[in-house]
Amino acid sequence: MNNLTRFEREFFPDLFRRFVQPSSLDVETPGEIRVDVTEQEKEYLVRAEIPGAKKDDIRVQIDRNSVSIRADVKKEQESKQGRMLLKETYAGSTSRAFTLAHEIDDKAAVAKLEDGVLTLTLPKRTGAGSKLLPIS
């Protein structure tokens, strides 16, 4: 019988990461805003990861059932000591937009930023939806 060796999932990505050389050390690309959206009976909860952004540099816009998040991440001054081998951090603008099934009550919506995670509480608008119009 053959003995099979099982490798952990992280073995291969780490192995390849050691041998891959970055194509350019000076290229800065905006990171992706990663979002988790949970629907509850009366509200949506949004958790968006925006590392490096400060609350004054984040804009959240609500338009009916559309939500857009825009962030400007500013890089702090780096010292030029040593040789940069790998650069995965970024500076610049990034944005994310999505549409929800219900309209949002923008006056009751709440946004909070803590440790690079933006948390949005977006109450569903009551009374929103279709309305039967009487014909006169």
C-alpha positions as CSV (number, residue, x, y, z in Angstrom):
1,M,0.0,0.0,0.0
2,N,1.2,3.5,-0.8
3,N,1.8,5.9,2.0
4,L,0.4,9.3,1.1
5,T,1.7,12.5,2.7
6,R,-0.9,15.2,3.3
7,F,0.3,18.8,2.9
8,E,-1.4,21.7,4.7
9,R,-3.2,24.2,2.5
10,E,-0.8,27.0,3.3
11,F,2.3,25.0,2.3
12,F,2.1,25.6,-1.5
13,P,1.2,29.4,-1.4
14,D,4.1,30.0,1.0
15,L,6.4,27.9,-1.1
16,F,5.6,29.8,-4.3
17,R,5.7,33.2,-2.5
18,R,9.3,32.6,-1.6
19,F,10.3,32.1,-5.3
20,V,8.2,34.8,-6.9
21,Q,10.0,38.0,-7.4
22,P,7.8,41.2,-7.6
23,S,7.7,42.7,-11.1
24,S,8.1,46.2,-9.8
25,L,8.7,47.5,-6.4
26,D,7.3,51.0,-7.1
27,V,3.9,50.0,-8.4
28,E,1.1,51.0,-6.0
29,T,-2.3,49.6,-6.8
30,P,-5.4,50.3,-4.7
31,G,-6.5,47.5,-2.5
32,E,-9.9,45.9,-2.7
33,I,-12.5,46.8,-0.1
34,R,-13.6,43.5,1.1
35,V,-17.3,43.5,2.2
36,D,-19.6,41.2,4.2
37,V,-23.3,42.0,4.0
38,T,-25.8,40.4,6.4
39,E,-29.5,40.9,6.1
40,Q,-31.6,40.9,9.2
41,E,-35.4,41.4,9.5
42,K,-35.2,45.2,9.9
43,E,-31.7,46.1,8.8
44,Y,-28.6,45.3,6.8
45,L,-25.2,44.9,8.6
46,V,-22.2,45.7,6.5
47,R,-18.6,45.0,7.5
48,A,-16.0,46.5,5.2
49,E,-12.2,46.0,5.6
50,I,-10.3,49.2,4.7
51,P,-6.9,48.9,6.2
52,G,-4.9,52.1,6.5
53,A,-7.8,54.4,6.0
54,K,-8.8,57.1,8.6
55,K,-12.4,58.0,9.2
56,D,-12.0,61.4,7.6
57,D,-10.8,59.8,4.4
58,I,-13.8,57.5,4.0
59,R,-17.1,58.5,2.2
60,V,-20.2,56.4,2.4
61,Q,-23.1,57.3,0.1
62,I,-26.6,55.9,0.3
63,D,-29.0,56.4,-2.5
64,R,-32.3,54.4,-2.0
65,N,-31.0,50.8,-2.1
66,S,-27.5,51.6,-3.4
67,V,-24.5,51.9,-1.1
68,S,-21.1,53.1,-2.2
69,I,-17.9,53.3,-0.1
70,R,-14.9,55.3,-1.2
71,A,-11.6,55.5,0.7
72,D,-8.4,57.5,0.2
73,V,-5.5,55.7,1.9
74,K,-2.5,57.9,2.4
75,K,0.9,56.6,2.9
76,E,3.0,57.8,5.7
77,Q,6.6,59.0,4.9
78,E,8.9,56.0,4.5
79,S,12.5,56.0,5.4
80,K,14.9,54.8,2.6
81,Q,16.8,52.5,4.9
82,G,17.6,49.1,3.4
83,R,16.4,47.5,0.2
84,M,12.7,46.9,-0.3
85,L,12.2,43.2,-1.2
86,L,8.5,43.0,-1.3
87,K,5.8,45.7,-1.2
88,E,2.2,44.7,-0.7
89,T,0.8,47.9,0.9
90,Y,-0.7,50.6,-1.1
91,A,-1.7,54.2,-1.1
92,G,-4.4,55.8,-3.3
93,S,-8.2,55.7,-3.8
94,T,-10.4,52.7,-3.8
95,S,-14.1,52.2,-3.9
96,R,-16.9,49.6,-3.7
97,A,-20.6,49.8,-4.6
98,F,-23.4,47.4,-4.2
99,T,-27.2,47.3,-4.4
100,L,-29.5,45.9,-1.7
101,A,-33.0,44.4,-2.1
102,H,-34.6,47.1,0.1
103,E,-34.3,50.8,0.3
104,I,-32.2,52.2,3.2
105,D,-33.4,54.7,5.8
106,D,-30.4,57.0,5.3
107,K,-31.4,59.2,8.3
108,A,-31.1,56.2,10.7
109,A,-28.0,54.7,9.2
110,V,-24.9,54.5,11.4
111,A,-21.2,54.1,10.4
112,K,-18.4,53.2,12.7
113,L,-14.6,52.7,12.0
114,E,-12.5,50.6,14.3
115,D,-9.1,49.0,13.6
116,G,-9.5,49.3,9.8
117,V,-13.0,47.8,9.7
118,L,-15.9,50.0,8.7
119,T,-19.2,48.8,10.2
120,L,-22.5,50.0,8.7
121,T,-25.9,49.5,10.2
122,L,-28.4,50.2,7.5
123,P,-32.0,50.1,8.6
124,K,-34.5,49.1,5.9
125,R,-36.9,52.0,5.1
126,T,-40.4,51.2,6.4
127,G,-43.2,51.7,4.0
128,A,-40.8,51.4,1.0
129,G,-41.9,49.2,-1.7
130,S,-44.7,49.1,-4.2
131,K,-47.8,51.1,-3.7
132,L,-51.1,50.6,-5.4
133,L,-52.4,53.8,-6.8
134,P,-56.1,54.3,-7.0
135,I,-57.4,55.3,-10.4
136,S,-59.8,58.2,-10.5
